[in-house]
Amino acid sequence: MLVSSEVIKESGIKFGTSGARGLVEQFSADACAAFAHAFITSIQLRFKFKQVAIATDNRPSSPSMAQACAKAIEQLGLEVIYYGVVPTPALAYVSMQDNIPCIMVTGSHIPFDRNGLKFYRPDGEISKADEQAILNATAEFELITDLPVLTVSNKAVSQYIERYTSLFDNQILSGKRIGIYEHSSAGRDLYGPLFKALGAEVIALERSDEFVPIDTEAVSDADKQKAKNWSKKYKLDFIFSTDGDGDRPLVADENGDWLRGDILGLLCADAMNIDALAVPVSCNTAIESCKLFNHVKRTKIGSPYVIAEFDVLSNQYDSVAGFEANGGFLLGSDALVNNKAIKALPTRDAVLPALMLLAAAKEKPICELVNDLPLRFTHSDRIQNFATEKSLDILTKAKEDTSQFLQQLKCDETEVESIDTTDGLRISLESGDIIHFRPSGNAPELRCYAESSTVDHAIYLVNHALENIQQISC
């Protein structure tokens, strides 16, 4: 017999900002089974269920990982419902409606040589406390020697599409030409039918047979140019895409300019008349300065921290939501759209903010909606293959003497107004500029966020900071 905590520890797999992540070779059949056993046994005293749902993204390694998880679930005497390749929010939504837990096999946006597992209780995404319970569980299970054949159910896709088409008139997008940048997104087969059901003309763009690690928070220059070219070539009103597992949106306006995720979230929350927001510390300060919301709570980066604030906010406000700089929108309470009820979905979702933006754009162009907001611009990028230990060492010293750290980065300005250590090191300068460093919770990467009064200067701050931080020795 194997013990889940021992197998997980030996695998080297760690929990990141959202889910367990690691190299593909670390996710052996036994490691996947260990996580599944630990997850299920850790919640069985709190929830009653006889079924567990599983879905995957399009990574080459995901199907066999799903089979290993399914085998573990069968070992526990439970029934497996397999939805195949679907977006994470589609799996989470249908599972919450059925009041059962689920496991999503996905590494989100990280490279294809890595993968991961996301876990959902019957009432939604697991908490950080749940993560520790999974790691510490001592569930015993048999060695995985054979993998089951899984039959795909279409229920998750149909319910997810119905969740959104039921909110709007079926011609709300009539006359709109929408490009779907499909790449290897888990939702690429359902987005076209969804937008078509609302009256749009849909143009499929660049489907890939190989996994493409789209990071909605660090859009490549190549993808920026693609959007502009597609917009002009096909006369598009809107471009829609997501990351690998379909929980983070990437949308472009009429000019082919990709919107920052927190600006998209702000516009969505405004269109939904949300009272109170929970957002990570890295989000644009226009969220507060626009004065559209009764309360804004800043959190650490990662959906579990945003979700943790929903219970507190729901005691004081009628409608609650959250979003992240990567664009994922989390609906923390039931709400009304066009006087029609939409149920809470407290996990990152890509479709809701896109549709709410398109609905708002019936009155004026998307670019004008963006320009009406306070003129604060953000940019972010990352250094890949940058050891987490090195990042932590650099930032620990930077917190002790921030002005000296800025000098080491060869910054034009070193006058510090304040620092925020909620998550990483966020430096507010007297000029109003902001520079924020944070080691990724999912991979050996160092992320840098910047905010300024112009987009060009925000880009400059990030590029300059990342270039020079590599020269700092610990």
C-alpha positions as CSV (number, residue, x, y, z in Angstrom):
1,M,0.0,0.0,0.0
2,L,1.1,3.6,-0.8
3,V,0.5,6.6,1.5
4,S,-0.6,9.8,-0.2
5,S,1.5,12.2,1.8
6,E,4.7,10.2,1.2
7,V,4.1,9.9,-2.6
8,I,3.3,13.6,-2.9
9,K,6.4,14.6,-1.0
10,E,8.6,12.3,-3.0
11,S,7.1,13.7,-6.3
12,G,8.3,17.2,-5.6
13,I,5.0,18.7,-6.8
14,K,4.1,21.9,-5.1
15,F,0.9,24.0,-4.8
16,G,1.2,27.4,-6.6
17,T,-1.2,30.3,-6.7
18,S,-3.9,28.1,-8.0
19,G,-3.5,24.3,-8.0
20,A,-0.7,21.8,-7.8
21,R,2.0,22.3,-10.4
22,G,5.1,20.5,-11.5
23,L,7.1,18.9,-14.4
24,V,5.2,16.3,-16.4
25,E,7.6,13.6,-15.3
26,Q,6.7,14.4,-11.7
27,F,3.0,13.6,-12.3
28,S,3.4,9.8,-12.4
29,A,0.2,7.7,-12.2
30,D,0.8,7.1,-8.5
31,A,1.5,10.9,-7.9
32,C,-1.8,11.8,-9.6
33,A,-3.6,9.1,-7.6
34,A,-2.1,10.3,-4.4
35,F,-3.4,13.8,-4.9
36,A,-6.9,12.4,-5.9
37,H,-7.0,10.2,-2.8
38,A,-5.8,13.0,-0.5
39,F,-8.3,15.5,-1.9
40,I,-11.3,13.2,-1.7
41,T,-10.6,11.8,1.8
42,S,-9.8,15.3,3.1
43,I,-13.3,16.6,2.2
44,Q,-15.5,13.5,2.8
45,L,-16.3,14.4,6.4
46,R,-17.7,17.8,5.3
47,F,-19.5,16.8,2.1
48,K,-21.6,13.9,0.9
49,F,-21.2,12.8,-2.7
50,K,-21.1,9.6,-4.8
51,Q,-19.6,11.1,-7.9
52,V,-16.5,13.1,-8.9
53,A,-16.1,15.0,-12.1
54,I,-12.8,15.3,-14.1
55,A,-11.8,17.3,-17.2
56,T,-8.6,18.3,-18.9
57,D,-6.9,20.9,-21.1
58,N,-5.2,20.1,-24.4
59,R,-1.8,19.3,-23.1
60,P,-0.4,16.0,-24.4
61,S,0.2,14.7,-20.8
62,S,-3.3,15.6,-19.5
63,P,-5.4,12.5,-20.7
64,S,-3.2,9.9,-18.8
65,M,-3.2,12.1,-15.7
66,A,-7.0,12.2,-15.8
67,Q,-7.1,8.4,-16.1
68,A,-4.8,8.0,-13.1
69,C,-7.1,10.4,-11.1
70,A,-10.1,8.4,-12.3
71,K,-8.6,5.1,-11.2
72,A,-8.0,6.5,-7.7
73,I,-11.6,7.7,-7.5
74,E,-12.8,4.3,-8.6
75,Q,-10.6,2.7,-5.9
76,L,-12.6,4.8,-3.4
77,G,-15.8,3.3,-4.7
78,L,-17.0,6.5,-6.3
79,E,-18.3,7.1,-9.9
80,V,-16.3,9.2,-12.3
81,I,-17.9,11.6,-14.7
82,Y,-15.5,12.6,-17.4
83,Y,-16.1,15.8,-19.4
84,G,-13.0,15.5,-21.6
85,V,-11.4,18.8,-22.8
86,V,-13.4,21.7,-21.4
87,P,-12.6,25.1,-19.8
88,T,-12.0,25.0,-16.0
89,P,-14.9,27.3,-15.2
90,A,-17.3,25.0,-17.2
91,L,-16.2,22.0,-15.1
92,A,-16.4,24.0,-11.9
93,Y,-19.9,25.3,-12.8
94,V,-21.5,22.0,-13.7
95,S,-20.0,20.3,-10.7
96,M,-21.3,23.0,-8.3
97,Q,-24.8,22.6,-9.8
98,D,-24.5,18.9,-9.2
99,N,-23.1,19.4,-5.7
100,I,-20.1,17.1,-6.4
101,P,-16.3,17.7,-6.3
102,C,-14.2,17.9,-9.4
103,I,-10.5,17.7,-10.5
104,M,-9.2,19.7,-13.5
105,V,-6.1,18.5,-15.1
106,T,-4.3,21.6,-16.3
107,G,-1.1,23.6,-16.1
108,S,-3.0,26.7,-17.2
109,H,-0.6,29.0,-19.0
110,I,2.8,27.3,-18.1
111,P,4.8,25.5,-20.7
112,F,3.8,22.1,-22.0
113,D,6.6,20.3,-20.2
114,R,4.7,21.1,-17.0
115,N,1.2,20.3,-15.9
116,G,-1.0,20.6,-12.8
117,L,-4.2,19.7,-10.9
118,K,-6.9,22.0,-9.7
119,F,-9.4,20.9,-7.1
120,Y,-12.9,22.0,-6.4
121,R,-15.1,21.0,-3.5
122,P,-18.9,20.7,-4.2
123,D,-19.2,24.4,-3.1
124,G,-16.3,25.7,-5.2
125,E,-12.5,26.1,-5.4
126,I,-10.4,24.8,-2.5
127,S,-8.8,27.1,0.0
128,K,-5.2,27.4,1.1
129,A,-6.2,25.4,4.2
130,D,-7.6,22.7,1.9
131,E,-4.2,22.6,0.1
132,Q,-2.4,21.9,3.4
133,A,-5.0,19.2,4.2
134,I,-4.3,17.5,0.9
135,L,-0.5,17.6,1.5
136,N,-0.8,16.2,5.0
137,A,-3.4,13.5,4.3
138,T,-2.3,10.0,4.9
139,A,-4.7,8.2,2.6
140,E,-3.6,4.6,1.8
141,F,-4.1,3.3,-1.7
142,E,-3.0,0.5,-4.1
143,L,-0.3,0.9,-6.7
144,I,-1.8,2.1,-10.0
145,T,-1.2,-0.7,-12.5
146,D,-3.8,-0.1,-15.2
147,L,-5.7,3.0,-16.4
148,P,-9.4,3.0,-17.1
149,V,-11.0,4.0,-20.5
150,L,-13.0,7.2,-20.0
151,T,-16.2,8.1,-21.9
152,V,-16.8,11.8,-22.5
153,S,-20.0,13.5,-21.4
154,N,-21.1,16.7,-23.1
155,K,-23.1,18.0,-20.1
156,A,-20.5,20.5,-19.0
157,V,-20.3,22.2,-22.4
158,S,-24.0,22.5,-22.8
159,Q,-24.6,23.9,-19.3
160,Y,-21.8,26.4,-19.6
161,I,-23.1,27.7,-22.9
162,E,-26.6,27.9,-21.5
163,R,-25.4,29.8,-18.5
164,Y,-24.5,32.7,-20.8
165,T,-26.9,32.5,-23.7
166,S,-29.8,32.5,-21.3
167,L,-28.9,36.0,-20.1
168,F,-29.1,37.8,-23.5
169,D,-31.3,38.2,-26.5
170,N,-30.2,35.8,-29.2
171,Q,-29.4,38.8,-31.5
172,I,-27.4,40.9,-29.0
173,L,-24.2,40.4,-31.0
174,S,-25.9,40.8,-34.4
175,G,-23.6,42.7,-36.8
176,K,-20.5,41.9,-34.8
177,R,-17.5,40.2,-36.4
178,I,-15.7,38.3,-33.6
179,G,-12.4,36.6,-34.1
180,I,-11.7,33.5,-31.9
181,Y,-7.9,33.0,-31.4
182,E,-8.2,29.3,-30.8
183,H,-4.6,28.1,-30.4
184,S,-4.8,25.1,-28.0
185,S,-7.4,26.6,-25.6
186,A,-9.5,24.0,-23.7
187,G,-12.6,26.0,-24.8
188,R,-11.8,26.5,-28.5
189,D,-14.7,24.2,-29.7
190,L,-17.4,25.9,-27.6
191,Y,-16.6,29.6,-28.0
192,G,-17.6,29.9,-31.6
193,P,-21.0,28.2,-31.1
194,L,-21.6,30.4,-28.0
195,F,-20.9,33.7,-29.8
196,K,-22.9,32.5,-32.9
197,A,-25.9,31.7,-30.6
198,L,-25.9,35.4,-29.7
199,G,-25.9,36.6,-33.3
200,A,-22.3,37.2,-34.0
201,E,-20.3,36.3,-37.1
202,V,-17.4,34.3,-36.0
203,I,-14.0,33.9,-37.6
204,A,-11.7,31.1,-36.3
205,L,-8.1,32.1,-36.0
206,E,-4.9,30.1,-35.7
207,R,-5.9,26.7,-34.2
208,S,-2.8,24.8,-33.1
209,D,-2.2,21.0,-32.9
210,E,0.6,21.7,-30.4
211,F,0.1,23.2,-27.0
212,V,0.6,26.9,-26.9
213,P,1.4,28.4,-23.4
214,I,-0.6,31.7,-23.7
215,D,0.0,34.0,-20.7
216,T,-2.7,36.6,-20.6
217,E,-0.7,38.7,-18.2
218,A,2.4,38.8,-20.4
219,V,1.2,38.9,-24.0
220,S,4.0,38.4,-26.5
221,D,4.9,41.0,-29.1
222,A,4.0,38.4,-31.7
223,D,0.5,38.0,-30.4
224,K,0.1,41.8,-30.1
225,Q,1.0,42.1,-33.8
226,K,-1.3,39.2,-34.7
227,A,-4.3,40.9,-33.2
228,K,-3.7,44.1,-35.1
229,N,-3.2,42.2,-38.3
230,W,-6.3,40.1,-37.8
231,S,-8.4,43.1,-36.8
232,K,-7.5,44.9,-40.0
233,K,-7.7,41.9,-42.3
234,Y,-11.0,40.6,-41.2
235,K,-12.6,43.9,-40.1
236,L,-13.1,42.5,-36.6
237,D,-15.1,44.3,-33.8
238,F,-13.6,42.0,-31.1
239,I,-11.1,39.3,-30.7
240,F,-11.5,36.6,-28.0
241,S,-9.0,34.1,-26.6
242,T,-8.0,32.5,-23.3
243,D,-5.1,30.8,-21.7
244,G,-4.7,27.1,-21.9
245,D,-7.5,26.0,-19.5
246,G,-10.0,28.8,-20.5
247,D,-10.3,30.6,-17.2
248,R,-8.3,33.7,-18.1
249,P,-9.6,35.9,-21.0
250,L,-7.6,37.7,-23.6
251,V,-9.7,40.2,-25.5
252,A,-8.9,42.9,-28.1
253,D,-10.9,45.9,-29.1
254,E,-11.9,47.3,-32.5
255,N,-8.3,48.3,-33.2
256,G,-6.8,44.9,-32.3
257,D,-5.4,46.2,-29.1
258,W,-5.4,43.6,-26.3
259,L,-7.0,44.9,-23.1
260,R,-5.3,44.5,-19.7
261,G,-7.1,41.9,-17.6
262,D,-7.8,44.2,-14.7
263,I,-9.3,46.9,-17.0
264,L,-11.5,44.2,-18.5
265,G,-12.6,43.1,-15.0
266,L,-13.3,46.7,-14.0
267,L,-15.5,47.2,-17.0
268,C,-17.3,43.9,-16.4
269,A,-17.9,44.7,-12.7
270,D,-19.3,48.1,-13.7
271,A,-21.6,46.7,-16.3
272,M,-22.9,44.2,-13.7
273,N,-23.4,47.0,-11.1
274,I,-21.3,45.1,-8.6
275,D,-21.2,46.7,-5.1
276,A,-17.9,45.4,-3.6
277,L,-14.8,43.9,-5.1
278,A,-11.9,41.8,-4.0
279,V,-8.8,42.1,-6.2
280,P,-5.1,41.3,-5.9
281,V,-2.6,43.9,-4.9
282,S,-1.2,43.9,-8.5
283,C,-4.3,45.3,-10.1
284,N,-4.6,48.8,-11.6
285,T,-5.4,51.6,-9.1
286,A,-8.0,52.9,-11.5
287,I,-10.3,50.4,-9.7
288,E,-10.4,52.7,-6.7
289,S,-10.0,56.1,-8.4
290,C,-12.9,55.5,-10.8
291,K,-15.2,55.5,-7.7
292,L,-17.6,53.1,-9.3
293,F,-17.7,50.6,-6.4
294,N,-18.7,50.9,-2.8
295,H,-15.7,49.0,-1.5
296,V,-12.5,47.5,-2.9
297,K,-10.4,45.0,-0.9
298,R,-6.8,44.3,-2.0
299,T,-5.5,40.7,-1.5
300,K,-2.5,38.6,-2.2
301,I,-2.2,37.3,-5.7
302,G,-4.1,34.1,-6.4
303,S,-7.8,33.2,-6.7
304,P,-7.9,31.5,-3.3
305,Y,-7.1,34.8,-1.6
306,V,-9.7,36.7,-3.6
307,I,-12.3,34.0,-2.9
308,A,-11.5,34.1,0.8
309,E,-12.7,37.7,1.0
310,F,-16.1,36.9,-0.6
311,D,-17.6,35.6,2.7
312,V,-16.6,38.8,4.5
313,L,-17.9,41.1,1.8
314,S,-21.1,39.2,1.3
315,N,-22.1,40.0,4.9
316,Q,-22.1,43.7,4.0
317,Y,-22.9,44.1,0.3
318,D,-25.6,42.7,-2.0
319,S,-23.3,41.9,-5.0
320,V,-19.7,40.8,-4.7
321,A,-17.1,39.9,-7.4
322,G,-13.4,39.8,-7.9
323,F,-11.0,39.7,-10.8
324,E,-7.2,39.5,-11.3
325,A,-4.7,41.3,-13.5
326,N,-4.7,38.2,-15.7
327,G,-8.3,38.9,-16.5
328,G,-10.0,36.0,-14.7
329,F,-13.4,37.2,-13.3
330,L,-14.9,35.6,-10.2
331,L,-18.5,36.1,-9.4
332,G,-18.8,35.9,-5.7
333,S,-22.6,36.2,-5.4
334,D,-25.7,35.6,-7.4
335,A,-26.5,38.6,-9.6
336,L,-28.9,40.0,-12.2
337,V,-28.0,40.6,-15.8
338,N,-30.9,42.1,-17.9
339,N,-33.2,41.2,-15.0
340,K,-32.2,37.6,-15.4
341,A,-30.5,35.7,-12.6
342,I,-26.9,34.4,-12.9
343,K,-25.6,32.1,-10.2
344,A,-22.3,32.8,-8.4
345,L,-19.2,31.2,-9.9
346,P,-16.4,31.9,-7.4
347,T,-13.6,30.8,-9.7
348,R,-11.8,32.5,-12.6
349,D,-13.9,32.7,-15.7
350,A,-13.1,34.1,-19.2
351,V,-16.5,34.2,-20.9
352,L,-18.5,36.5,-18.5
353,P,-16.2,39.5,-18.7
354,A,-16.0,39.2,-22.5
355,L,-19.8,39.1,-22.9
356,M,-20.4,41.9,-20.4
357,L,-17.9,44.1,-22.3
358,L,-19.6,43.3,-25.6
359,A,-23.0,44.2,-24.1
360,A,-21.6,47.5,-22.8
361,A,-20.1,48.2,-26.3
362,K,-23.6,48.4,-27.8
363,E,-23.7,52.0,-26.5
364,K,-20.1,53.1,-27.5
365,P,-16.9,51.5,-28.8
366,I,-14.7,49.4,-26.5
367,C,-11.8,51.8,-26.9
368,E,-14.0,54.7,-25.7
369,L,-15.1,52.7,-22.7
370,V,-11.5,52.2,-21.8
371,N,-10.6,55.8,-22.4
372,D,-13.3,57.0,-20.1
373,L,-11.5,55.4,-17.2
374,P,-8.8,57.2,-15.1
375,L,-5.6,57.3,-17.1
376,R,-3.6,54.8,-15.2
377,F,-1.7,52.2,-17.3
378,T,-0.2,48.9,-16.3
379,H,2.2,46.5,-17.9
380,S,3.8,43.3,-16.8
381,D,6.3,40.8,-17.9
382,R,8.5,38.0,-16.5
383,I,11.9,36.4,-16.5
384,Q,11.6,32.7,-17.1
385,N,13.9,30.1,-15.6
386,F,14.8,32.5,-12.8
387,A,15.2,30.5,-9.6
388,T,12.6,31.2,-7.0
389,E,15.3,31.2,-4.3
390,K,17.2,33.9,-6.1
391,S,14.1,36.0,-6.4
392,L,13.3,35.7,-2.7
393,D,16.9,36.6,-1.7
394,I,16.9,39.7,-3.9
395,L,13.5,40.9,-2.6
396,T,14.4,40.2,1.0
397,K,17.4,42.6,0.7
398,A,15.3,45.1,-1.3
399,K,12.8,45.4,1.5
400,E,15.6,46.3,3.9
401,D,16.8,49.2,1.8
402,T,14.4,50.0,-1.1
403,S,16.2,53.1,-2.2
404,Q,19.4,51.3,-2.6
405,F,17.6,48.5,-4.5
406,L,16.2,51.1,-6.9
407,Q,19.7,52.5,-7.5
408,Q,20.9,48.9,-8.3
409,L,18.1,48.8,-10.9
410,K,19.4,52.1,-12.3
411,C,16.0,53.6,-11.9
412,D,15.5,57.2,-12.9
413,E,13.7,57.9,-9.7
414,T,14.6,56.5,-6.3
415,E,12.3,58.5,-4.0
416,V,9.9,56.0,-2.3
417,E,6.5,57.1,-1.1
418,S,5.6,53.7,0.3
419,I,6.1,49.9,0.0
420,D,3.6,47.1,0.1
421,T,4.7,43.6,1.0
422,T,1.3,42.0,0.8
423,D,2.7,39.8,-2.0
424,G,6.2,40.3,-3.2
425,L,7.5,43.9,-3.1
426,R,5.3,46.7,-4.5
427,I,7.1,50.1,-4.5
428,S,5.1,53.3,-4.9
429,L,7.3,56.2,-6.0
430,E,6.6,59.8,-5.2
431,S,6.0,60.5,-8.9
432,G,3.0,58.2,-8.8
433,D,4.7,55.3,-10.6
434,I,4.5,51.8,-9.2
435,I,7.0,48.9,-9.6
436,H,6.1,45.5,-8.2
437,F,8.2,42.4,-8.1
438,R,6.9,38.9,-7.3
439,P,8.2,35.4,-7.7
440,S,5.6,33.3,-9.6
441,G,3.8,30.7,-7.5
442,N,3.6,28.3,-10.5
443,A,7.0,28.2,-12.1
444,P,10.6,29.4,-11.6
445,E,9.8,32.9,-12.9
446,L,10.1,36.4,-11.6
447,R,7.3,38.7,-12.5
448,C,7.4,42.5,-12.7
449,Y,4.3,44.7,-12.8
450,A,4.4,48.5,-13.3
451,E,1.8,51.3,-13.3
452,S,2.3,54.8,-14.7
453,S,0.4,57.7,-16.3
454,T,1.3,56.5,-19.8
455,V,1.5,53.0,-21.3
456,D,4.9,53.7,-22.8
457,H,6.4,54.6,-19.4
458,A,4.8,51.5,-17.8
459,I,6.4,49.3,-20.4
460,Y,9.7,51.1,-19.9
461,L,9.6,50.6,-16.2
462,V,9.1,46.8,-16.6
463,N,11.7,46.3,-19.3
464,H,14.3,48.4,-17.5
465,A,13.7,46.7,-14.1
466,L,13.8,43.2,-15.5
467,E,16.9,43.9,-17.5
468,N,18.8,45.2,-14.5
469,I,17.5,42.9,-11.8
470,Q,19.3,40.0,-13.6
471,Q,22.6,41.8,-12.9
472,I,22.0,41.8,-9.2
473,S,23.9,39.1,-7.4
474,C,22.6,37.7,-4.1
